[in-house]
């Protein structure tokens, strides 16, 4: 029989096999605690005129009563299974009991639905433990509150009464241990405390009768139980602390006696400035780093690898890079997985290679075989990095199983260390699958290929759902709803052959179409080529078709897991965040991780903002910790509830006054929102993670600034833009049922229309296929707009100074890229467009070749270069338009700001039109950037902390504001971005240079951007005098301008 363990107190663990054993916390030994002759007898009796008399008896070894010795708080008893279960039900229901302890008899009452039972059985005997359940208590309190009149719920009196409602909490701790009682208080309450407050706080609570000791009778290890009674809003607990601070009985460490410290604190940043040293001292006392570079020397293996890099490249790694490699190596000694979370441009690849090589050398292995998993466009870069770091190692890009077999054979033959570089796309590039279901003309439905039963699907019409036979659209693409047969569990999808002629035809990116029902599919307005193929298939259902890309082959990750188990020494997973989802590439990373002995994960942004974004990654790398935390693989909801942010929407439907049954219906809908608890880091990642930023390098980085540029729309274009807004508002009023389905189309139109007020496709009615809901206006003009003129003038000025520019264009379906290239070429500027059709693995070489040919301006979609590429040649980056993805913006904007950047300054210009959704988008982007800087510690600010409360992604906020109307805010976008810039303190020597640079500002820029007024000599002397008096303050040109 399997032994169960039930933890009822932090210091006491009971063995749940009815043996009466308990784990002693001092000796860590199991001891007997139940003595049959000393057990207390528990009796329950009920009798009535119309009921059958019931008499229950059990024997208890632990009983806890409230301070009045009337109410039962906790009990542990045993007996025959039927008797013990019935007695447990009586306790839960709130019955009266008699407890006989020796010759004494106690009459006690258990409060209804307040004690939670946990039972374990051994043969015919059952052992029950019943303890207070705070969740049950909160549920009963909410139910009692909900029973009141619903019309009074929002009144101030009702809210005040709810806040003043008394809440009871029971604290279990070791007897006479003040520190243990304080820790329980700190854990069960929301009032911030420090250990120095323990003696005063506990004594004051006892004096006010808020904390009272319960009566405990036990035959085993002694313990104490305390009853804490406080208001639901904890204001009475806060008042106890405030009284102690005002009276001087307690004081905050670091504060002067009698000084009102909090009067100077206006936000979190000022709080940390005041108490940062105290907090840092506590952190140092609680956490000891695995490697302290200030107190410990680097290992010999790390230094040898650093010397090898110097011989190959002519430079050494920075001290911070060497310290990170040493920390990663020590982490690999203790666990299989180590993680490097570092900013873009810190040299993660060399750090990871150095750590893995040093760990292997210390293990006594002369040669080893390793894998590198990375995006496809940086596989060549990884081969080059390996050659610079480990010149004697073999490195090759692996695409097929035969490639890795050849590399491994060469590794064994030459006795040299080898690295197989695999792209994440190739690792999971298996066979294509098509629907395996067949159309049955007799049943007139699609049936399972194995059991022959009709495949069913859920259909929702007017808010009502019902189960109906699946139609052809149900199998357009494979998903969890159509993956398996609900009757027999067989797969409903099978491998597809290229030239196989079956019932299903692949139509481009649209999906699989059934030949018989080709005419029933909706028109593909956004895919003209797919619509043409669909039309031909409808005219001739038996025509010959070819499934492009369909091949029968095993994925590379599955092959390595099957053939190379035990032969892979190390794995480096670059851009680790891209394997965090429940996807094929994530599964490929998990298979390679299971094959390797050690793994190093590297990323700049580990979490995508949602708690679900890291759940599967944690299960792939740390499954044991997830199980110990009680998180099952198929229960992602419980993980999100504990470590994420849920938004609950409540809908209350009141009946009509004259209804026959006046029932109030309450509906609740929950949605996961962006937001991740810091406990994810402390519980799972902190002991395995190394954090590194560019500021840790000890090198003076070039200046970096993001500069928003507001521009004005022409009157006719702005009139057309307002017409689109009015059309959407009219739809919201006249047809609200389709608003959620068309708001994304209108949002995209409002973002793109100011840049190109013509050539936009109509918006179709989602409920009436083929009917045009809205036709965008056509304002055709051959003149360049304000963004074009500003970009042309700015680029011309930069090119005259021998600088290169990078222009990011998100909306590739517009004519923006071609129009910009034509304008720049007309001015004699060498500009090129990097198309998305260029293979990712060839993009780095493509850019290098164009630079050798004299490229001055590169126009590209930011998603094509957001990871892996170093674009140091371009020191001016221009975002012609903005997308919705914060990750893409952060990655693309840092392509030139690296530790090996030799230019003195990197500028990022953000162009947008005033009074449009573009302005709102860039404002929200600034807010989210402040949040990211606060979380990562690179830019801690009160604005970032305040924005953390807004747990919504950018596109969601914009869509909501589009529906409700754009929110009027007085936000200085330039000031928000200026706070996140990296600017050097102004020196006297560069003032004239800055002034001269400002005088060379393009004319159109001066017309569209507010001019900067520089101070006079007398004003500058006053500013410089203040700087010398406060040397720690940094002042930028913007601050000098007032």
URKALIN-V803480 format. One record per backbone hydrogen bond with DSSP energy under -0.5 kcal/mol. NH is the residue of the N-H (numbers start at 1). CO is the residue of the C=O. If there is no record, write none. Layout:
BEGIN
NH_CO ; NH_CO
END
This chain:
BEGIN
6_14 ; 7_5 ; 8_6 ; 8_12 ; 9_12 ; 12_9 ; 13_23 ; 14_6 ; 15_21 ; 16_4 ; 16_14 ; 17_15 ; 22_31 ; 23_13 ; 24_22 ; 24_29 ; 28_24 ; 31_22 ; 33_20 ; 34_20 ; 36_34 ; 38_35 ; 39_35 ; 39_36 ; 40_60 ; 41_100 ; 42_58 ; 43_41 ; 43_98 ; 44_56 ; 46_54 ; 48_51 ; 51_48 ; 54_46 ; 56_44 ; 58_42 ; 59_78 ; 60_40 ; 61_76 ; 62_76 ; 63_217 ; 64_74 ; 65_215 ; 66_71 ; 69_66 ; 72_109 ; 73_64 ; 74_64 ; 75_130 ; 76_62 ; 77_128 ; 78_59 ; 79_126 ; 81_124 ; 84_80 ; 85_81 ; 86_82 ; 87_83 ; 88_84 ; 89_85 ; 90_86 ; 91_87 ; 92_88 ; 93_89 ; 94_90 ; 94_91 ; 95_90 ; 97_108 ; 98_43 ; 99_106 ; 100_41 ; 101_99 ; 101_104 ; 102_100 ; 104_101 ; 106_99 ; 108_97 ; 108_106 ; 109_70 ; 110_95 ; 111_72 ; 113_92 ; 114_111 ; 116_131 ; 118_129 ; 120_127 ; 122_125 ; 125_122 ; 126_79 ; 127_120 ; 128_77 ; 128_126 ; 129_118 ; 130_75 ; 131_116 ; 133_114 ; 134_132 ; 137_133 ; 138_134 ; 139_135 ; 140_136 ; 141_137 ; 142_138 ; 143_139 ; 144_140 ; 145_141 ; 146_142 ; 147_143 ; 148_145 ; 152_149 ; 153_150 ; 155_152 ; 159_155 ; 160_156 ; 161_157 ; 162_158 ; 163_159 ; 164_160 ; 165_161 ; 165_162 ; 167_230 ; 169_228 ; 171_226 ; 173_224 ; 177_174 ; 178_176 ; 181_177 ; 182_178 ; 183_179 ; 184_180 ; 185_181 ; 186_182 ; 187_183 ; 188_184 ; 189_185 ; 197_194 ; 198_195 ; 201_197 ; 202_198 ; 203_199 ; 204_200 ; 205_201 ; 206_202 ; 207_203 ; 208_204 ; 209_206 ; 210_205 ; 211_205 ; 212_227 ; 214_225 ; 215_65 ; 217_63 ; 219_61 ; 224_173 ; 226_171 ; 227_212 ; 228_169 ; 228_226 ; 229_210 ; 229_227 ; 230_167 ; 230_228 ; 232_163 ; 232_165 ; 233_163 ; 234_231 ; 238_234 ; 239_235 ; 240_236 ; 241_237 ; 242_238 ; 243_239 ; 244_240 ; 245_241 ; 246_242 ; 247_243 ; 248_244 ; 249_244 ; 250_244 ; 255_252 ; 259_256 ; 261_259 ; 263_260 ; 264_261 ; 265_262 ; 266_264 ; 271_267 ; 272_268 ; 273_269 ; 274_270 ; 275_271 ; 276_272 ; 279_275 ; 280_276 ; 281_277 ; 282_278 ; 283_279 ; 284_280 ; 285_281 ; 286_282 ; 287_283 ; 289_287 ; 293_291 ; 295_292 ; 296_292 ; 303_299 ; 304_300 ; 305_301 ; 306_302 ; 307_303 ; 308_304 ; 309_305 ; 310_306 ; 311_307 ; 312_308 ; 313_309 ; 314_309 ; 314_310 ; 322_318 ; 323_319 ; 324_320 ; 325_321 ; 326_322 ; 327_323 ; 328_324 ; 329_325 ; 330_326 ; 331_327 ; 332_328 ; 333_329 ; 334_330 ; 334_331 ; 335_331 ; 338_599 ; 339_688 ; 340_601 ; 341_339 ; 341_690 ; 342_340 ; 342_603 ; 343_692 ; 346_343 ; 351_347 ; 352_348 ; 353_349 ; 354_350 ; 355_351 ; 356_352 ; 357_353 ; 358_354 ; 359_355 ; 360_356 ; 361_357 ; 362_358 ; 363_359 ; 364_361 ; 365_360 ; 366_364 ; 370_418 ; 371_570 ; 372_420 ; 373_572 ; 374_372 ; 374_422 ; 378_375 ; 379_376 ; 382_378 ; 383_379 ; 384_380 ; 385_381 ; 386_382 ; 387_383 ; 388_384 ; 389_385 ; 390_386 ; 393_390 ; 394_417 ; 396_419 ; 398_396 ; 398_421 ; 404_400 ; 405_401 ; 406_402 ; 407_403 ; 408_404 ; 409_405 ; 410_406 ; 411_407 ; 412_408 ; 413_409 ; 414_410 ; 415_411 ; 416_411 ; 418_368 ; 419_394 ; 420_370 ; 421_396 ; 421_419 ; 422_372 ; 422_420 ; 424_374 ; 427_423 ; 428_424 ; 429_426 ; 430_428 ; 431_553 ; 434_494 ; 436_492 ; 437_492 ; 438_447 ; 440_438 ; 440_445 ; 441_439 ; 444_440 ; 445_440 ; 446_470 ; 447_438 ; 448_453 ; 452_448 ; 455_446 ; 457_468 ; 459_466 ; 461_459 ; 461_464 ; 464_461 ; 466_459 ; 468_457 ; 468_466 ; 470_455 ; 474_471 ; 475_472 ; 476_473 ; 485_490 ; 489_485 ; 492_483 ; 494_434 ; 496_432 ; 500_497 ; 502_500 ; 505_513 ; 507_505 ; 507_511 ; 508_506 ; 510_507 ; 511_507 ; 512_476 ; 513_505 ; 515_503 ; 517_514 ; 518_515 ; 520_517 ; 521_518 ; 525_523 ; 527_524 ; 531_527 ; 532_528 ; 533_529 ; 534_530 ; 535_531 ; 536_532 ; 537_533 ; 538_534 ; 539_535 ; 540_536 ; 543_540 ; 547_498 ; 548_546 ; 550_547 ; 551_549 ; 553_551 ; 556_426 ; 557_427 ; 559_555 ; 560_556 ; 561_557 ; 562_558 ; 563_559 ; 564_560 ; 566_595 ; 567_564 ; 568_564 ; 568_595 ; 569_369 ; 569_567 ; 570_369 ; 571_598 ; 572_371 ; 573_571 ; 573_600 ; 574_373 ; 574_572 ; 575_602 ; 576_602 ; 578_575 ; 579_576 ; 580_577 ; 583_581 ; 587_583 ; 588_584 ; 589_585 ; 590_586 ; 591_587 ; 592_588 ; 593_589 ; 594_590 ; 595_591 ; 596_592 ; 597_568 ; 598_569 ; 599_336 ; 600_571 ; 601_338 ; 602_573 ; 603_340 ; 611_675 ; 613_610 ; 614_611 ; 615_611 ; 616_580 ; 616_612 ; 617_580 ; 618_614 ; 619_615 ; 620_616 ; 621_617 ; 622_618 ; 626_622 ; 627_623 ; 628_624 ; 629_625 ; 630_627 ; 631_626 ; 632_630 ; 635_632 ; 639_635 ; 640_636 ; 641_637 ; 642_638 ; 643_639 ; 644_640 ; 645_673 ; 647_671 ; 648_646 ; 649_669 ; 650_648 ; 651_667 ; 653_651 ; 653_665 ; 654_652 ; 659_656 ; 662_660 ; 663_661 ; 665_653 ; 665_663 ; 667_651 ; 669_649 ; 671_647 ; 673_645 ; 674_951 ; 675_609 ; 677_643 ; 680_677 ; 681_678 ; 682_678 ; 683_679 ; 684_680 ; 685_680 ; 685_681 ; 686_681 ; 688_685 ; 689_685 ; 689_686 ; 690_339 ; 692_341 ; 696_693 ; 697_694 ; 698_695 ; 701_699 ; 703_904 ; 704_982 ; 705_906 ; 707_705 ; 707_908 ; 708_706 ; 709_910 ; 710_708 ; 711_912 ; 718_714 ; 719_715 ; 720_716 ; 721_717 ; 722_718 ; 723_719 ; 724_720 ; 725_721 ; 726_722 ; 727_723 ; 728_724 ; 729_725 ; 730_726 ; 731_727 ; 732_728 ; 733_729 ; 734_730 ; 735_731 ; 738_735 ; 739_736 ; 741_738 ; 742_738 ; 742_739 ; 743_739 ; 746_742 ; 747_743 ; 748_744 ; 749_745 ; 750_746 ; 751_747 ; 752_748 ; 753_749 ; 754_750 ; 755_752 ; 756_752 ; 758_756 ; 763_774 ; 764_762 ; 765_771 ; 769_767 ; 771_768 ; 773_763 ; 774_763 ; 776_774 ; 779_757 ; 779_777 ; 780_778 ; 789_785 ; 790_786 ; 791_787 ; 792_788 ; 793_789 ; 794_790 ; 795_791 ; 796_792 ; 797_793 ; 798_794 ; 799_795 ; 800_796 ; 801_797 ; 802_799 ; 803_798 ; 804_873 ; 805_856 ; 806_876 ; 807_858 ; 808_806 ; 808_878 ; 809_860 ; 812_810 ; 814_811 ; 819_815 ; 820_816 ; 821_817 ; 822_818 ; 823_819 ; 824_820 ; 825_821 ; 826_822 ; 827_823 ; 827_824 ; 828_825 ; 829_824 ; 831_829 ; 832_857 ; 834_832 ; 834_859 ; 835_833 ; 838_835 ; 842_839 ; 843_839 ; 843_840 ; 846_842 ; 847_843 ; 848_844 ; 849_845 ; 850_846 ; 851_847 ; 852_848 ; 853_849 ; 854_851 ; 855_850 ; 856_830 ; 857_830 ; 858_805 ; 859_832 ; 860_807 ; 860_858 ; 861_834 ; 864_861 ; 865_862 ; 869_867 ; 871_869 ; 871_895 ; 874_871 ; 875_804 ; 875_873 ; 876_804 ; 877_907 ; 878_806 ; 879_877 ; 879_909 ; 880_808 ; 880_878 ; 881_808 ; 886_884 ; 889_885 ; 890_886 ; 891_887 ; 892_888 ; 893_889 ; 894_890 ; 894_891 ; 895_892 ; 898_896 ; 899_345 ; 901_898 ; 906_703 ; 907_875 ; 908_705 ; 909_877 ; 910_707 ; 911_879 ; 911_909 ; 912_709 ; 914_711 ; 916_913 ; 919_913 ; 919_916 ; 920_916 ; 921_917 ; 922_918 ; 923_919 ; 924_920 ; 925_921 ; 926_922 ; 927_923 ; 928_924 ; 929_925 ; 930_926 ; 931_927 ; 932_928 ; 933_929 ; 934_930 ; 935_931 ; 936_932 ; 937_933 ; 938_933 ; 939_933 ; 945_941 ; 946_942 ; 947_943 ; 948_944 ; 949_945 ; 949_946 ; 950_947 ; 951_949 ; 952_950 ; 957_953 ; 958_954 ; 959_955 ; 960_956 ; 961_957 ; 962_958 ; 963_959 ; 964_960 ; 965_961 ; 969_967 ; 971_969 ; 972_970 ; 973_971 ; 976_972 ; 977_973 ; 978_974 ; 979_975 ; 980_977 ; 981_978 ; 982_704 ; 983_981 ; 986_1035 ; 990_987 ; 991_988 ; 994_990 ; 995_991 ; 996_992 ; 997_993 ; 998_994 ; 999_995 ; 1000_996 ; 1001_998 ; 1006_1002 ; 1007_1003 ; 1008_1004 ; 1009_1005 ; 1013_1011 ; 1014_1012 ; 1020_1016 ; 1021_1017 ; 1022_1018 ; 1023_1019 ; 1024_1020 ; 1025_1021 ; 1026_1022 ; 1027_1023 ; 1028_1024 ; 1029_1025 ; 1030_1026 ; 1033_1030 ; 1040_1036 ; 1041_1037 ; 1042_1039
END
